[in-house]
Amino acid sequence: MASGYKACVVGAGPNGLAAAIVLARAGLRVEVLEAESTPGGAVRSMELTLPGFVHDFGSAVYPMGAGSPFFSSLPLHEHGLEWIHSPAPVAHPLDDGTAVTLERELDAAEPALGSDGKAWSTLVRPFVEHWQDFAPEILRPALGFPKHPWLMARLGMHVLSSARAIASRFHSERARALFAGLAAHSFLSLDEPLSGVFGLLMAVPAHAVGWPIPRGGAQSLTNALCSYLSTLGGELKTSLRVESLDSLKEYDLILCDVTTANLAAIGGQRLSEAYKQRLRQFRRGPGAFKVDYALTGPIPWKSSECLRAATVHLGGSFEEIAASEKAVRSGKHSDRPFILLVQPTLFDNSRAPAGKHTAWAYCHVPNGSKVDMLQNLETQIERFAPGFREIVMARRVFSPADLEKMDANLTGGDIAGGAMDLSQILFRPTWRQYATSAKNIYICSASTPPGGAVHGMCGYHAAKMALARLGKK
């Protein structure tokens, strides 16, 4: 229906590429314009420390990528994408030298969590068993009637719950700590509404689809999307930064995989001043302080259980993690920050020279923070892996400003596309969601529903809206 129309997608992140694929499949001539020399945005891999050590610049583990209804519908495996699953999706070490793991199989998770296994299963099983119905519901615009009202009503029972409230179902500190680490992905205080449901939305895919890594690095996912787009006739142009939408008048449709602030900045005369002001009012989320490591060997964890997981959550007890996240939400820095650590070369030896390893770790900080968190971050790693510093061959530190220099969408180090709190979740970024004040211009970044994480659904829904309106035109 759309042949003859020409579309432009600004930004080659996963949402931009998803939007481009949807438009190309509908018959449009599509061009993707990417500011950096390599496509992918935060889904890129490169040698950040030493030659031969391949690091993921941004995201590294993809529960929502593997579980994405749109990505799952594409033949990405034919274009080089291979998912690798660690035996346990997540490990969470404790001060007693043990670690609690989140097992991929739900039936295995019950005994692993001991006395809290039954409570855990009761909490997540309905969503795990109905993942094929559940995933499209949670990865869609918030407004509208659900296709599976019973399932969403069950989730709705937890929407306003804090992580603390849900964790109170568990008797052991081990299960409570595990849930705290999952909920802390939200960047919210664990006493806030929505923090609990974010914990659930991290736990459920661990059992339903796993928390896999792409063989060869995050770039493999981006390359597969680019390769598939090319088979549809889509064209990717890199090292081409769009300074103003006024320069893109030859296109019938423009979809922007950029943050709200960046869209306001490049809007030019194409967007109304009132709309650009609304974009500027959209609040950023906290930032990230990230470090990439080249290592002489595996991380020397006190608990060998940590060697079973690609992702390790470091922060100790529920209360410690809650204190860390509350400090960040208050604009402060934690002396004992919650850390997300990924150790991909335990399961993918293609990323480092023989016998060597890579790891990446980050902690949450206030947006735009200039505080050097390296000492605090490594002290937390040493707490659970004594001798860690001794195996570090090289490190690359990224402050929030450094992240933004590498990817303009990571404004102030915000890796989630904007604050994900209750007041901003329904109408992100405005009541128009993907539409803008211009009839043929749309926003399709993580600042739109359903929000952050690598799943491509922001781009998918934005492109579907654009096509529907184009059809009416």
Wavefront OBJ file of the C-alpha trace (Angstrom):
o trace
v 0.000 0.000 0.000
v 2.911 2.341 0.702
v 5.083 1.836 -2.374
v 6.327 5.082 -3.820
v 6.687 6.801 -0.471
v 10.110 7.678 0.854
v 10.920 7.504 4.567
v 13.840 8.597 6.679
v 14.779 7.167 10.060
v 17.101 9.340 12.129
v 19.260 7.095 14.312
v 20.324 3.469 13.867
v 19.721 2.215 17.387
v 17.568 -0.897 17.822
v 14.346 1.135 17.762
v 15.366 3.059 14.669
v 16.308 -0.139 12.873
v 13.047 -1.784 13.967
v 11.075 1.162 12.588
v 13.033 1.049 9.336
v 12.321 -2.671 8.910
v 8.573 -2.177 9.475
v 8.479 0.637 6.902
v 10.580 -1.285 4.375
v 8.382 -4.357 4.706
v 5.414 -2.135 3.901
v 7.035 -1.114 0.634
v 8.499 2.294 1.475
v 11.927 3.352 0.291
v 13.788 3.732 3.560
v 16.995 5.532 4.442
v 18.506 5.362 7.935
v 20.782 8.245 8.885
v 23.231 7.504 11.714
v 25.511 10.107 13.296
v 28.230 7.653 14.369
v 30.503 5.651 12.099
v 29.045 2.367 13.376
v 25.302 1.692 13.720
v 23.704 0.440 16.922
v 23.655 3.327 19.378
v 24.112 1.664 22.758
v 24.043 -1.764 21.054
v 27.613 -1.695 19.751
v 30.801 -3.645 20.390
v 34.389 -2.428 20.038
v 37.921 -2.771 21.380
v 37.697 -0.384 24.313
v 40.720 -1.531 26.323
v 43.344 -3.624 24.505
v 43.625 -5.102 20.997
v 41.692 -8.350 20.706
v 39.374 -7.594 23.641
v 35.841 -6.954 22.353
v 33.622 -5.004 24.739
v 29.959 -4.045 24.599
v 29.801 -0.267 24.737
v 26.281 -0.166 26.211
v 23.828 -3.004 26.674
v 25.151 -6.550 26.876
v 22.415 -8.940 28.045
v 19.057 -9.188 26.276
v 16.066 -10.744 28.034
v 13.670 -8.413 26.234
v 15.627 -8.748 23.000
v 15.217 -12.518 22.997
v 11.619 -12.140 24.153
v 10.660 -9.278 21.841
v 7.568 -10.127 19.791
v 8.973 -8.151 16.851
v 12.588 -9.312 16.923
v 11.376 -12.889 17.389
v 9.360 -12.576 14.190
v 12.444 -11.690 12.121
v 14.895 -14.216 10.609
v 17.812 -12.687 12.492
v 19.500 -16.057 12.984
v 19.877 -16.190 9.192
v 21.822 -12.935 9.454
v 24.343 -14.070 12.024
v 22.572 -13.639 15.374
v 23.162 -16.464 17.839
v 21.958 -16.255 21.426
v 24.147 -17.758 24.162
v 22.539 -18.669 27.485
v 24.530 -18.977 30.681
v 23.384 -21.824 32.978
v 21.870 -19.280 35.388
v 20.643 -15.915 34.087
v 21.636 -14.045 37.273
v 23.792 -14.598 40.342
v 23.687 -12.478 43.492
v 26.573 -13.013 45.939
v 26.179 -12.401 49.668
v 28.613 -11.583 52.453
v 28.586 -15.111 53.849
v 30.487 -16.305 50.780
v 27.478 -17.896 49.113
v 25.385 -16.671 46.211
v 21.727 -16.984 45.323
v 21.051 -17.708 41.667
v 18.017 -17.171 39.502
v 17.708 -20.394 37.566
v 16.433 -20.339 33.999
v 13.966 -23.172 34.507
v 11.233 -22.185 36.920
v 10.982 -25.739 38.253
v 14.689 -25.518 39.136
v 14.257 -22.067 40.696
v 11.865 -23.376 43.355
v 14.382 -25.660 45.114
v 17.198 -23.131 44.567
v 15.236 -20.542 46.563
v 14.472 -22.986 49.367
v 11.655 -21.922 51.667
v 10.760 -19.058 49.328
v 10.653 -21.195 46.202
v 6.896 -21.696 46.353
v 6.203 -17.996 46.885
v 8.494 -17.122 43.978
v 6.773 -19.611 41.705
v 3.314 -18.360 42.674
v 4.388 -14.807 41.885
v 5.842 -15.373 38.412
v 4.447 -18.650 37.017
v 1.240 -17.247 35.435
v 3.301 -14.803 33.387
v 6.056 -17.280 32.533
v 3.586 -19.878 31.259
v 1.731 -17.289 29.174
v 4.790 -15.396 27.923
v 3.645 -15.434 24.285
v 0.507 -13.559 25.340
v 2.177 -11.550 28.089
v 5.107 -10.080 26.130
v 3.013 -8.204 23.538
v 0.879 -6.767 26.342
v 3.734 -5.328 28.381
v 5.596 -4.106 25.298
v 2.789 -2.003 23.906
v 1.530 1.553 24.527
v 0.086 1.874 28.003
v -3.184 3.312 26.746
v -5.756 0.997 25.197
v -7.698 -2.129 26.147
v -5.561 -5.254 26.616
v -6.154 -8.341 24.487
v -5.632 -10.528 27.563
v -7.449 -8.681 30.344
v -7.214 -11.524 32.881
v -3.441 -11.705 32.562
v -3.020 -7.945 32.716
v -5.410 -7.666 35.648
v -3.171 -10.099 37.500
v -0.161 -7.926 36.702
v -2.187 -4.867 37.640
v -2.385 -6.156 41.199
v 1.343 -5.380 41.455
v 1.645 -2.210 39.342
v 1.509 0.239 42.228
v 3.470 -2.011 44.560
v 6.979 -1.100 45.607
v 9.786 -3.629 45.444
v 9.807 -3.596 49.222
v 6.145 -4.607 49.336
v 6.647 -7.526 46.948
v 9.857 -8.625 48.671
v 7.949 -8.818 51.949
v 6.372 -12.019 50.586
v 9.727 -13.750 51.046
v 11.011 -15.002 54.388
v 14.714 -15.294 53.585
v 17.160 -12.474 53.050
v 18.496 -14.403 50.061
v 15.252 -14.159 48.078
v 14.714 -10.564 49.167
v 18.206 -9.609 47.999
v 17.678 -11.355 44.678
v 14.453 -9.443 44.062
v 16.097 -6.165 45.081
v 18.731 -6.604 42.398
v 16.090 -7.242 39.757
v 13.981 -4.265 40.814
v 17.003 -1.948 40.906
v 17.206 -2.145 37.106
v 14.344 0.375 37.177
v 16.563 3.180 38.554
v 13.735 3.796 41.050
v 13.882 3.827 44.805
v 12.744 0.413 46.012
v 10.071 2.130 48.108
v 8.468 3.759 45.054
v 5.404 2.549 43.171
v 6.300 0.650 39.975
v 9.629 -0.563 41.370
v 7.998 -3.857 42.277
v 6.494 -4.503 38.860
v 9.850 -3.685 37.240
v 11.366 -6.432 39.376
v 8.711 -8.812 38.091
v 9.348 -7.779 34.498
v 13.006 -8.693 34.948
v 12.277 -12.001 36.687
v 9.644 -13.366 34.298
v 11.728 -13.378 31.077
v 14.601 -15.018 32.963
v 12.413 -18.125 33.166
v 10.484 -17.623 29.929
v 13.255 -16.805 27.432
v 16.439 -16.391 29.503
v 18.908 -13.523 29.752
v 21.103 -14.331 26.730
v 24.126 -12.608 25.217
v 24.799 -12.467 21.456
v 27.781 -14.472 20.263
v 30.522 -12.043 19.302
v 29.042 -9.130 21.221
v 26.115 -6.739 21.109
v 27.149 -5.620 17.627
v 25.954 -8.992 16.338
v 22.355 -8.019 17.104
v 22.749 -4.665 15.352
v 24.499 -6.246 12.375
v 21.726 -8.810 11.994
v 19.075 -6.058 11.969
v 21.089 -4.041 9.421
v 21.649 -7.092 7.242
v 17.968 -7.977 7.212
v 17.032 -4.366 6.463
v 19.325 -4.404 3.454
v 17.484 -7.441 2.010
v 14.338 -5.310 2.107
v 16.024 -2.538 0.158
v 16.642 -0.272 3.145
v 19.752 1.899 3.000
v 21.950 2.797 5.972
v 24.125 5.919 5.904
v 26.601 6.356 8.758
v 28.660 9.344 9.926
v 25.769 11.582 8.929
v 24.487 13.687 11.815
v 21.124 15.404 11.308
v 21.407 18.935 12.666
v 17.879 20.021 11.731
v 14.749 18.311 10.423
v 14.398 21.304 8.090
v 16.996 19.591 5.901
v 14.850 16.469 5.412
v 11.979 17.896 3.400
v 12.235 15.361 0.572
v 10.863 12.548 2.751
v 7.185 11.622 3.093
v 7.800 10.216 6.594
v 10.451 10.934 9.212
v 10.889 8.745 12.293
v 13.371 9.897 14.943
v 15.189 7.461 17.203
v 16.420 10.293 19.417
v 15.733 11.547 22.930
v 13.121 14.186 23.616
v 15.760 16.865 24.220
v 17.533 16.016 20.973
v 14.277 16.016 19.023
v 13.496 19.468 20.392
v 16.986 20.604 19.394
v 16.735 19.413 15.779
v 13.021 20.163 15.346
v 13.657 23.461 13.597
v 10.597 24.934 11.884
v 9.017 21.506 11.383
v 7.836 21.214 15.000
v 5.705 23.700 16.904
v 7.240 25.655 19.765
v 4.573 24.344 22.130
v 5.420 20.744 21.268
v 9.165 21.353 21.603
v 8.568 22.876 25.008
v 6.713 19.723 26.092
v 9.666 17.657 24.916
v 12.068 19.761 26.968
v 9.929 19.199 30.065
v 10.340 15.423 29.811
v 12.545 14.444 32.748
v 15.769 12.535 32.330
v 16.491 9.456 34.379
v 19.565 8.905 36.545
v 22.879 8.238 34.857
v 25.330 5.360 34.741
v 29.026 5.217 35.615
v 30.512 2.342 33.607
v 33.846 0.528 33.476
v 35.062 -2.023 30.917
v 37.796 -4.470 31.924
v 40.367 -6.615 30.178
v 41.235 -9.440 32.587
v 43.964 -12.070 32.855
v 41.417 -14.686 33.926
v 37.929 -15.254 35.325
v 36.802 -13.052 38.214
v 37.817 -14.755 41.515
v 34.380 -14.880 43.120
v 34.106 -16.199 46.672
v 31.131 -18.224 45.484
v 31.681 -20.433 42.444
v 27.949 -20.075 41.726
v 28.749 -16.655 40.250
v 30.655 -18.411 37.469
v 27.369 -19.905 36.239
v 25.828 -16.538 35.356
v 26.603 -13.988 32.649
v 25.048 -11.298 34.864
v 25.997 -10.718 38.502
v 24.235 -8.255 40.819
v 26.469 -6.771 43.520
v 25.010 -4.960 46.480
v 24.484 -7.362 49.335
v 21.168 -7.282 51.158
v 17.827 -5.793 50.167
v 18.366 -2.945 52.609
v 21.790 -2.077 51.218
v 20.530 -2.016 47.632
v 17.486 0.010 48.675
v 19.742 2.559 50.391
v 21.955 2.828 47.307
v 19.058 3.417 44.922
v 17.338 5.855 47.286
v 20.517 7.929 47.440
v 20.678 8.185 43.657
v 17.005 9.139 43.404
v 17.769 11.893 45.920
v 20.588 13.236 43.756
v 23.351 11.723 45.898
v 26.094 9.139 45.428
v 26.261 5.884 47.332
v 29.456 4.815 49.082
v 28.369 1.215 48.498
v 26.626 1.373 45.113
v 24.510 -1.346 43.589
v 26.475 -2.734 40.631
v 25.431 -4.631 37.548
v 28.308 -6.728 36.231
v 28.481 -8.808 33.055
v 31.151 -11.447 32.391
v 30.481 -12.564 28.787
v 33.738 -14.378 28.013
v 32.877 -17.139 30.470
v 30.394 -18.273 27.804
v 31.697 -16.653 24.602
v 35.450 -17.043 24.115
v 35.348 -15.215 20.777
v 35.581 -11.850 22.583
v 39.096 -12.102 24.042
v 42.483 -13.750 23.371
v 42.816 -17.342 24.546
v 42.668 -17.625 28.315
v 41.814 -13.943 28.797
v 38.486 -12.384 29.744
v 36.391 -9.250 29.597
v 33.878 -7.802 32.039
v 31.771 -4.679 32.268
v 30.234 -3.088 35.297
v 28.201 -0.002 36.047
v 26.508 1.691 38.950
v 23.749 4.286 39.091
v 24.582 7.946 39.668
v 22.619 11.197 39.420
v 22.115 12.401 35.858
v 25.183 14.269 34.626
v 27.275 13.285 37.658
v 30.953 14.236 37.547
v 31.928 12.145 40.584
v 34.562 9.465 40.003
v 32.949 6.254 41.288
v 35.775 3.901 40.256
v 37.074 3.323 43.790
v 33.608 2.644 45.206
v 32.697 0.409 42.303
v 35.829 -1.734 42.518
v 35.603 -1.953 46.293
v 32.164 -3.511 45.873
v 33.526 -6.028 43.368
v 36.441 -6.871 45.694
v 33.955 -7.372 48.521
v 32.616 -10.450 46.736
v 35.689 -11.282 44.631
v 38.886 -10.607 46.648
v 41.862 -10.159 44.351
v 39.823 -8.757 41.467
v 42.126 -5.755 40.969
v 45.105 -8.088 40.612
v 43.693 -9.633 37.412
v 42.898 -6.309 35.722
v 45.109 -5.821 32.659
v 43.391 -2.630 31.502
v 40.228 -0.675 32.210
v 38.204 1.958 30.332
v 36.125 4.288 32.487
v 32.994 5.984 31.154
v 31.505 8.852 33.130
v 27.955 9.960 32.209
v 29.505 12.644 29.975
v 31.707 10.030 28.275
v 28.676 7.854 27.546
v 26.863 10.818 26.009
v 29.868 11.615 23.806
v 29.734 8.083 22.432
v 25.946 8.161 21.951
v 24.019 11.440 21.999
v 20.898 9.576 23.169
v 22.561 8.795 26.517
v 21.914 12.307 27.805
v 23.685 12.823 31.121
v 24.354 9.087 31.214
v 20.629 8.220 31.124
v 20.465 4.746 29.551
v 16.679 4.337 29.953
v 15.365 7.109 27.712
v 13.969 9.163 30.587
v 12.744 8.686 34.135
v 10.442 5.676 34.446
v 8.463 6.803 37.495
v 4.696 6.783 37.848
v 4.126 10.376 36.782
v 5.950 9.868 33.490
v 5.211 6.307 32.462
v 1.738 6.724 30.929
v 2.380 9.678 28.663
v 5.942 9.242 27.526
v 7.004 11.563 26.151
v 3.699 13.441 25.637
v 0.047 12.478 25.217
v 0.810 12.066 21.494
v 3.186 9.177 22.332
v 4.839 8.588 18.920
v 3.189 11.415 16.990
v 4.530 14.961 17.018
v 3.077 18.326 16.082
v 4.027 17.606 12.448
v 1.788 15.125 10.648
v 4.634 13.220 8.996
v 7.203 13.271 11.817
v 7.296 10.695 14.636
v 9.525 9.872 17.599
v 10.442 6.211 18.054
v 13.172 6.141 20.705
v 13.211 4.607 24.190
v 11.586 7.845 25.365
v 8.328 6.461 23.926
v 6.211 3.501 25.119
v 7.017 0.894 26.274
v 10.293 2.523 27.304
v 13.877 1.392 27.767
v 15.453 -2.038 27.143
v 16.491 -3.491 23.802
v 13.323 -4.882 22.256
v 12.642 -2.645 19.247
v 8.990 -2.260 20.183
v 9.143 1.541 20.409
v 10.226 1.655 16.787
v 7.752 -1.032 15.795
v 4.728 0.755 17.269
v 5.810 4.166 15.984
v 6.195 2.811 12.440
v 2.829 1.069 12.641
v 1.190 4.356 13.667
v 2.951 6.203 10.847
v 1.833 3.622 8.278
v -1.752 3.680 9.521
v -1.888 7.450 9.154
v -0.167 7.304 5.808
v -2.785 4.821 4.638
v -5.595 7.171 5.653
v -3.849 10.003 3.844
l 1 2 3 4 5 6 7 8 9 10 11 12 13 14 15 16 17 18 19 20 21 22 23 24 25 26 27 28 29 30 31 32 33 34 35 36 37 38 39 40 41 42 43 44 45 46 47 48 49 50 51 52 53 54 55 56 57 58 59 60 61 62 63 64 65 66 67 68 69 70 71 72 73 74 75 76 77 78 79 80 81 82 83 84 85 86 87 88 89 90 91 92 93 94 95 96 97 98 99 100 101 102 103 104 105 106 107 108 109 110 111 112 113 114 115 116 117 118 119 120 121 122 123 124 125 126 127 128 129 130 131 132 133 134 135 136 137 138 139 140 141 142 143 144 145 146 147 148 149 150 151 152 153 154 155 156 157 158 159 160 161 162 163 164 165 166 167 168 169 170 171 172 173 174 175 176 177 178 179 180 181 182 183 184 185 186 187 188 189 190 191 192 193 194 195 196 197 198 199 200 201 202 203 204 205 206 207 208 209 210 211 212 213 214 215 216 217 218 219 220 221 222 223 224 225 226 227 228 229 230 231 232 233 234 235 236 237 238 239 240 241 242 243 244 245 246 247 248 249 250 251 252 253 254 255 256 257 258 259 260 261 262 263 264 265 266 267 268 269 270 271 272 273 274 275 276 277 278 279 280 281 282 283 284 285 286 287 288 289 290 291 292 293 294 295 296 297 298 299 300 301 302 303 304 305 306 307 308 309 310 311 312 313 314 315 316 317 318 319 320 321 322 323 324 325 326 327 328 329 330 331 332 333 334 335 336 337 338 339 340 341 342 343 344 345 346 347 348 349 350 351 352 353 354 355 356 357 358 359 360 361 362 363 364 365 366 367 368 369 370 371 372 373 374 375 376 377 378 379 380 381 382 383 384 385 386 387 388 389 390 391 392 393 394 395 396 397 398 399 400 401 402 403 404 405 406 407 408 409 410 411 412 413 414 415 416 417 418 419 420 421 422 423 424 425 426 427 428 429 430 431 432 433 434 435 436 437 438 439 440 441 442 443 444 445 446 447 448 449 450 451 452 453 454 455 456 457 458 459 460 461 462 463 464 465 466 467 468 469 470 471 472 473
